[in-house]
Amino acid sequence: MMLDELKAVLSQVPADSQPEAYAAAIVEENCLGKQTAATRRHSLQHLRELYGLDTGLPLFRVLAGLWRIDSESHPLLALLCSLARDPLLRATSAVIAGMPPGAELSRGAMTSAVADSVHGRMKEDTIDKIVRNTSSTWVQSGHLVGRTFKSRRRVQATPGSVAFALLLARVAGMGVAESLTSDWVRVLDCSRSEVLELAGKAKRQGLIELRMAGDVIDMNLDRLDPGAGRSGRSF
């Protein structure tokens, strides 16, 4: 997930910067503290693959905006963005979300999840590397703890991370009711009632619009991306 590197870049580059500014910060100014130009370019490539680093992309634009508002949820915001862009990481999310707190991670379950998602198109050693990398991501996000043996830990969602998850569910074509229990929300360890409570806080922070009357819930998430329509580019 390269969480530390993302933090370093977003702490240095202004929110409304062009893609060239992110490249300059990493390669020319060496904001990541890499020893060689080759490793700087390599880091830039991977960060672009994970997050886009382009405010012309709505997904990154929303991430960057929430990043500066909700500092407590940086790991979860980075995770949600990575899940949206990386299908191999997304393939492991059901394994993690289905683990109760304290349960030990099954490497076999992670391997099966990745293998099933690629339909035999990858060799075992490649799948093994993906399992190692995705497990590391879930450690960085706070879902797993431990080195040799990893166990599940419950994460603490925030208004910003819930708003982001609800937006991703909407982009995936889900209605309000479905989004409240979607896989995007499940990785935040939130029940439906907790989602609604945090969505209410997001409303009070001006992140979203929310109206509830009995069982009827009306939600507008357009405030999360004030630049919508500016680029016409997809998530």
Stockholm file with secondary structure:
# STOCKHOLM 1.0

chainA/1-235         MMLDELKAVLSQVPADSQPEAYAAAIVEENCLGKQTAATRRHSLQHLRELYGLDTGLPLFRVLAGLWRIDSESHPLLALLCSLARDPLLRATSAVIAGMPPGAELSRGAMTSAVADSVHGRMKEDTIDKIVRNTSSTWVQSGHLVGRTFKSRRRVQATPGSVAFALLLARVAGMGVAESLTSDWVRVLDCSRSEVLELAGKAKRQGLIELRMAGDVIDMNLDRLDPGAGRSGRSF
#=GR chainA/1-235 SS CCHHHHHHHHHHSCTTCCHHHHHIIIIISCTTCCSSHHHHHHHHHHHHHHHCCCTTSHHHHHHHHHHHHCGGGHHHHHHHHHHHHCHHHHHTHHHHHTSCTTCBCCHHHHHHHHHHHHTTCSCHHHHHHHHHHHHHHHHHTTSEECSSSCEECCCCCCHHHHHHHHHHHHHTTCCHHHHTTSHHHHTTTCCHHHHHHHHHHHHHTTSCEEEEETTEEEEECGGGCTTTTSSCCCC
#=GC SS_cons         CCHHHHHHHHHHSCTTCCHHHHHIIIIISCTTCCSSHHHHHHHHHHHHHHHCCCTTSHHHHHHHHHHHHCGGGHHHHHHHHHHHHCHHHHHTHHHHHTSCTTCBCCHHHHHHHHHHHHTTCSCHHHHHHHHHHHHHHHHHTTSEECSSSCEECCCCCCHHHHHHHHHHHHHTTCCHHHHTTSHHHHTTTCCHHHHHHHHHHHHHTTSCEEEEETTEEEEECGGGCTTTTSSCCCC
//
